[in-house]
C-alpha cells in the first residue's frame, strides 16, 4: 500500500488517529485522545479521533480541519506542498522545526519530480 502523504509532508497512513479510524477501534481512539491531550495541552476526546487522511474529503481530526497548510494546498489544487512553486514557505518552516521528517518527505518528492523527463 502506498503511503498517504498529507499536504505538509506528514504521513497520514502512519498517524495514530488515521489508524484508529481505519480499524474502527474505540480503544485506540481513547489511547490517542489521552496521549494527544498531554502533547497538545488541551482536552482531546476519543470521539474527536476520526480521520480518513488530509486530502480524503472525509473525516478529519479537528486540528487538520483548521490547518493553514492544508487549506493553502487545497486552494492551490496541489497534491501536497512538494508541488508548490513557493516551497518552502513560512507555514512549513514552523512545522519542520517540530516534525523534521515532514521536510524529508517533501524533499524526497521534490527530488523525484525534478528527475521526471
GULUMVO-175189 format. One record per residue (C-alpha): x negated, y negated, z; chain. Coordinates in steps of 0.02 Angstrom, whole numbers. Layout:
<volo><x>X</x><y>Y</y><z>Z</z><kette>A</kette></volo>
...
***
This chain:
<volo><x>0</x><y>0</y><z>0</z><kette>A</kette></volo>
<volo><x>-65</x><y>-172</y><z>-47</z><kette>A</kette></volo>
<volo><x>-85</x><y>-291</y><z>100</z><kette>A</kette></volo>
<volo><x>41</x><y>-432</y><z>113</z><kette>A</kette></volo>
<volo><x>-57</x><y>-594</y><z>122</z><kette>A</kette></volo>
<volo><x>26</x><y>-746</y><z>199</z><kette>A</kette></volo>
<volo><x>8</x><y>-918</y><z>121</z><kette>A</kette></volo>
<volo><x>-129</x><y>-961</y><z>246</z><kette>A</kette></volo>
<volo><x>-230</x><y>-802</y><z>220</z><kette>A</kette></volo>
<volo><x>-170</x><y>-706</y><z>371</z><kette>A</kette></volo>
<volo><x>-119</x><y>-528</y><z>332</z><kette>A</kette></volo>
<volo><x>68</x><y>-511</y><z>363</z><kette>A</kette></volo>
<volo><x>62</x><y>-322</y><z>343</z><kette>A</kette></volo>
<volo><x>-55</x><y>-311</y><z>494</z><kette>A</kette></volo>
<volo><x>45</x><y>-433</y><z>602</z><kette>A</kette></volo>
<volo><x>121</x><y>-358</y><z>758</z><kette>A</kette></volo>
<volo><x>287</x><y>-448</y><z>728</z><kette>A</kette></volo>
<volo><x>295</x><y>-383</y><z>549</z><kette>A</kette></volo>
<volo><x>253</x><y>-206</y><z>604</z><kette>A</kette></volo>
<volo><x>380</x><y>-205</y><z>746</z><kette>A</kette></volo>
<volo><x>513</x><y>-268</y><z>625</z><kette>A</kette></volo>
<volo><x>474</x><y>-141</y><z>490</z><kette>A</kette></volo>
<volo><x>475</x><y>0</y><z>619</z><kette>A</kette></volo>
<volo><x>634</x><y>-74</y><z>697</z><kette>A</kette></volo>
<volo><x>554</x><y>-44</y><z>867</z><kette>A</kette></volo>
<volo><x>630</x><y>-141</y><z>1011</z><kette>A</kette></volo>
<volo><x>490</x><y>-79</y><z>1124</z><kette>A</kette></volo>
<volo><x>359</x><y>-152</y><z>1007</z><kette>A</kette></volo>
<volo><x>459</x><y>-315</y><z>996</z><kette>A</kette></volo>
<volo><x>462</x><y>-326</y><z>1185</z><kette>A</kette></volo>
<volo><x>274</x><y>-299</y><z>1197</z><kette>A</kette></volo>
<volo><x>236</x><y>-425</y><z>1059</z><kette>A</kette></volo>
<volo><x>350</x><y>-554</y><z>1141</z><kette>A</kette></volo>
<volo><x>263</x><y>-529</y><z>1307</z><kette>A</kette></volo>
<volo><x>89</x><y>-544</y><z>1232</z><kette>A</kette></volo>
<volo><x>129</x><y>-693</y><z>1121</z><kette>A</kette></volo>
<volo><x>216</x><y>-785</y><z>1263</z><kette>A</kette></volo>
<volo><x>48</x><y>-787</y><z>1351</z><kette>A</kette></volo>
<volo><x>-51</x><y>-838</y><z>1197</z><kette>A</kette></volo>
<volo><x>71</x><y>-970</y><z>1135</z><kette>A</kette></volo>
<volo><x>107</x><y>-1032</y><z>1312</z><kette>A</kette></volo>
<volo><x>293</x><y>-1032</y><z>1277</z><kette>A</kette></volo>
<volo><x>432</x><y>-907</y><z>1304</z><kette>A</kette></volo>
<volo><x>449</x><y>-788</y><z>1158</z><kette>A</kette></volo>
<volo><x>598</x><y>-671</y><z>1168</z><kette>A</kette></volo>
<volo><x>599</x><y>-496</y><z>1092</z><kette>A</kette></volo>
<volo><x>745</x><y>-545</y><z>979</z><kette>A</kette></volo>
<volo><x>631</x><y>-678</y><z>901</z><kette>A</kette></volo>
<volo><x>512</x><y>-542</y><z>844</z><kette>A</kette></volo>
<volo><x>585</x><y>-512</y><z>672</z><kette>A</kette></volo>
<volo><x>482</x><y>-543</y><z>516</z><kette>A</kette></volo>
<volo><x>477</x><y>-473</y><z>340</z><kette>A</kette></volo>
<volo><x>323</x><y>-571</y><z>288</z><kette>A</kette></volo>
<volo><x>282</x><y>-750</y><z>247</z><kette>A</kette></volo>
<volo><x>346</x><y>-751</y><z>68</z><kette>A</kette></volo>
<volo><x>484</x><y>-623</y><z>84</z><kette>A</kette></volo>
<volo><x>629</x><y>-744</y><z>92</z><kette>A</kette></volo>
<volo><x>695</x><y>-633</y><z>230</z><kette>A</kette></volo>
<volo><x>673</x><y>-639</y><z>418</z><kette>A</kette></volo>
<volo><x>530</x><y>-743</y><z>485</z><kette>A</kette></volo>
<volo><x>451</x><y>-761</y><z>656</z><kette>A</kette></volo>
<volo><x>505</x><y>-931</y><z>725</z><kette>A</kette></volo>
<volo><x>331</x><y>-1008</y><z>708</z><kette>A</kette></volo>
<volo><x>321</x><y>-959</y><z>525</z><kette>A</kette></volo>
<volo><x>490</x><y>-1042</y><z>492</z><kette>A</kette></volo>
<volo><x>412</x><y>-1211</y><z>534</z><kette>A</kette></volo>
<volo><x>236</x><y>-1180</y><z>467</z><kette>A</kette></volo>
<volo><x>173</x><y>-1330</y><z>368</z><kette>A</kette></volo>
<volo><x>51</x><y>-1223</y><z>270</z><kette>A</kette></volo>
<volo><x>189</x><y>-1104</y><z>217</z><kette>A</kette></volo>
<volo><x>305</x><y>-1248</y><z>170</z><kette>A</kette></volo>
<volo><x>169</x><y>-1331</y><z>64</z><kette>A</kette></volo>
<volo><x>128</x><y>-1168</y><z>-25</z><kette>A</kette></volo>
<volo><x>311</x><y>-1134</y><z>-65</z><kette>A</kette></volo>
<volo><x>339</x><y>-1313</y><z>-127</z><kette>A</kette></volo>
<volo><x>191</x><y>-1291</y><z>-244</z><kette>A</kette></volo>
<volo><x>256</x><y>-1121</y><z>-302</z><kette>A</kette></volo>
<volo><x>95</x><y>-1033</y><z>-253</z><kette>A</kette></volo>
<volo><x>68</x><y>-853</y><z>-201</z><kette>A</kette></volo>
<volo><x>-49</x><y>-916</y><z>-64</z><kette>A</kette></volo>
<volo><x>-170</x><y>-1058</y><z>-32</z><kette>A</kette></volo>
<volo><x>-311</x><y>-974</y><z>-129</z><kette>A</kette></volo>
<volo><x>-221</x><y>-1027</y><z>-289</z><kette>A</kette></volo>
<volo><x>-210</x><y>-1210</y><z>-239</z><kette>A</kette></volo>
<volo><x>-309</x><y>-1344</y><z>-331</z><kette>A</kette></volo>
<volo><x>-327</x><y>-1437</y><z>-165</z><kette>A</kette></volo>
<volo><x>-404</x><y>-1289</y><z>-73</z><kette>A</kette></volo>
<volo><x>-462</x><y>-1304</y><z>63</z><kette>A</kette></volo>
<volo><x>-356</x><y>-1438</y><z>145</z><kette>A</kette></volo>
<volo><x>-343</x><y>-1513</y><z>319</z><kette>A</kette></volo>
<volo><x>-199</x><y>-1399</y><z>366</z><kette>A</kette></volo>
<volo><x>-305</x><y>-1246</y><z>330</z><kette>A</kette></volo>
<volo><x>-458</x><y>-1314</y><z>418</z><kette>A</kette></volo>
<volo><x>-368</x><y>-1313</y><z>585</z><kette>A</kette></volo>
<volo><x>-307</x><y>-1134</y><z>560</z><kette>A</kette></volo>
<volo><x>-479</x><y>-1074</y><z>506</z><kette>A</kette></volo>
<volo><x>-551</x><y>-1129</y><z>674</z><kette>A</kette></volo>
<volo><x>-438</x><y>-1006</y><z>766</z><kette>A</kette></volo>
<volo><x>-424</x><y>-875</y><z>629</z><kette>A</kette></volo>
<volo><x>-585</x><y>-871</y><z>525</z><kette>A</kette></volo>
<volo><x>-532</x><y>-706</y><z>446</z><kette>A</kette></volo>
<volo><x>-393</x><y>-802</y><z>355</z><kette>A</kette></volo>
<volo><x>-527</x><y>-906</y><z>270</z><kette>A</kette></volo>
<volo><x>-622</x><y>-749</y><z>223</z><kette>A</kette></volo>
<volo><x>-465</x><y>-676</y><z>144</z><kette>A</kette></volo>
<volo><x>-428</x><y>-832</y><z>42</z><kette>A</kette></volo>
<volo><x>-610</x><y>-848</y><z>-12</z><kette>A</kette></volo>
<volo><x>-609</x><y>-667</y><z>-73</z><kette>A</kette></volo>
<volo><x>-452</x><y>-702</y><z>-175</z><kette>A</kette></volo>
<volo><x>-528</x><y>-860</y><z>-248</z><kette>A</kette></volo>
<volo><x>-686</x><y>-766</y><z>-295</z><kette>A</kette></volo>
<volo><x>-583</x><y>-635</y><z>-387</z><kette>A</kette></volo>
<volo><x>-487</x><y>-772</y><z>-478</z><kette>A</kette></volo>
<volo><x>-646</x><y>-853</y><z>-543</z><kette>A</kette></volo>
<volo><x>-706</x><y>-686</y><z>-613</z><kette>A</kette></volo>
<volo><x>-549</x><y>-658</y><z>-717</z><kette>A</kette></volo>
<volo><x>-592</x><y>-689</y><z>-901</z><kette>A</kette></volo>
***
